[in-house]
Amino acid sequence: MSSPLTMPRTPMRVKALQDASRRLDVVPVEPERGHYFVTSAAKNGTYYEVTLNEDGLGGSCTCPWGRHGGENCKHVLAALRVHYAHEGQLSFWPNLNAAQRQHRRLVRGEQLYGTLRRH
C-alpha cells in the first residue's frame, strides 16, 4: 500500500497542488539562487524555506511533506511560479504527454512537467 508520500502523481493531484500553491505568499530571499520563503497554509505566520533545483522544475522544502521525503510540495510549486514569472505563467502537468498537448514552452523536472504561457 502506498503512503501519501509515495503515491503516484495524477492529473488531479498535480492540479490540486497547483491550485493550493496559488494561495500561498512567496518571499524571494535569493531568487538568483532559487531561495524563497513560502507561507504555510495551515499555520499562520509560519514560513517554509524552499530551495529550487538549478536545472529544471523541482526543489526541496522544510515543510513536513518535504522533510519526510516528499517532492514538489505546494510550497515548491508556489516558489517555481514566482521564479518563472518573468518568462510567463507556469502551469504544472503530471506527465510529458499532458504537457506537450498544451503546445507551449515545456519545462521539465523530476516527476513534474511545466508549460509557460507568455504574458
C-alpha positions in Angstrom: 0.0 0.0 0.0 1.4 3.5 -0.9 1.8 6.2 1.7 0.7 9.7 0.8 4.4 10.5 0.2 4.8 7.7 -2.3 1.5 7.9 -4.1 1.9 8.5 -7.9 1.2 11.9 -9.3 -2.1 12.0 -11.1 -3.6 14.9 -13.0 -6.0 15.6 -10.2 -3.2 15.6 -7.5 -0.9 17.9 -9.6 -3.8 20.3 -10.3 -4.9 20.3 -6.7 -1.3 21.1 -5.6 -1.1 23.8 -8.3 -4.4 25.4 -7.1 -3.2 25.2 -3.4 0.1 26.8 -4.4 -1.6 29.9 -5.8 -3.0 30.8 -2.4 0.5 30.9 -0.8 2.6 34.0 -0.4 6.2 33.8 -1.7 9.0 35.9 -0.4 12.2 35.9 -2.6 15.3 35.6 -0.4 17.9 35.0 -3.1 15.9 34.4 -6.2 19.0 34.2 -8.4 20.0 31.1 -6.3 16.4 29.7 -6.1 16.0 30.5 -2.5 12.5 31.5 -1.3 10.3 31.6 1.9 6.7 30.4 1.3 3.8 30.7 3.8 2.2 27.8 5.4 -1.5 27.3 4.6 -2.2 25.7 7.9 0.0 27.6 10.4 -0.5 31.4 10.3 2.8 33.3 10.4 4.9 30.2 9.5 7.1 30.2 6.5 8.9 27.2 4.9 12.3 27.5 3.3 12.3 26.4 -0.4 15.4 25.8 -2.4 14.8 25.2 -6.1 16.9 22.9 -8.3 19.3 24.6 -10.6 18.2 22.5 -13.6 14.5 22.1 -14.3 11.4 22.0 -12.2 11.7 20.9 -8.6 13.2 21.7 -5.3 13.3 21.0 -1.6 11.2 22.4 1.2 11.3 22.4 5.0 7.6 21.6 5.3 6.6 18.2 6.9 6.0 16.7 3.4 9.5 17.8 2.3 11.2 16.7 5.5 9.8 13.2 5.1 10.9 12.7 1.5 8.0 14.2 -0.4 9.0 16.0 -3.6 7.5 19.1 -5.2 5.1 20.1 -2.5 2.7 23.1 -2.9 5.4 25.4 -1.4 7.9 24.3 -4.1 5.2 24.9 -6.8 4.5 28.3 -5.4 8.2 29.3 -5.5 8.5 27.9 -9.0 5.6 30.1 -10.2 7.4 33.2 -8.8 10.8 32.1 -10.1 9.5 31.7 -13.7 7.1 34.7 -13.6 9.3 36.8 -15.8 9.0 34.2 -18.5 5.3 33.8 -18.3 2.6 31.9 -16.4 3.8 28.5 -15.3 1.3 25.6 -15.3 2.1 22.1 -14.0 1.4 18.7 -15.5 1.8 15.1 -14.2 3.4 13.7 -17.4 5.1 14.6 -20.6 2.1 13.8 -22.8 -0.2 16.2 -20.8 2.4 18.9 -21.0 3.0 18.5 -24.7 -0.7 18.7 -25.5 -0.6 22.4 -24.3 1.6 23.4 -27.3 3.6 25.8 -25.1 7.2 26.1 -24.0 8.0 23.0 -22.0 10.0 23.0 -18.7 10.9 19.5 -17.4 11.6 18.4 -13.9 11.7 15.3 -11.8 8.3 13.7 -11.9 6.8 17.0 -12.9 6.4 19.0 -16.1 5.5 22.6 -16.7 4.5 24.8 -19.5 5.0 28.5 -19.8 2.3 30.8 -21.4 3.8 34.1 -22.3 2.2 37.3 -20.9 
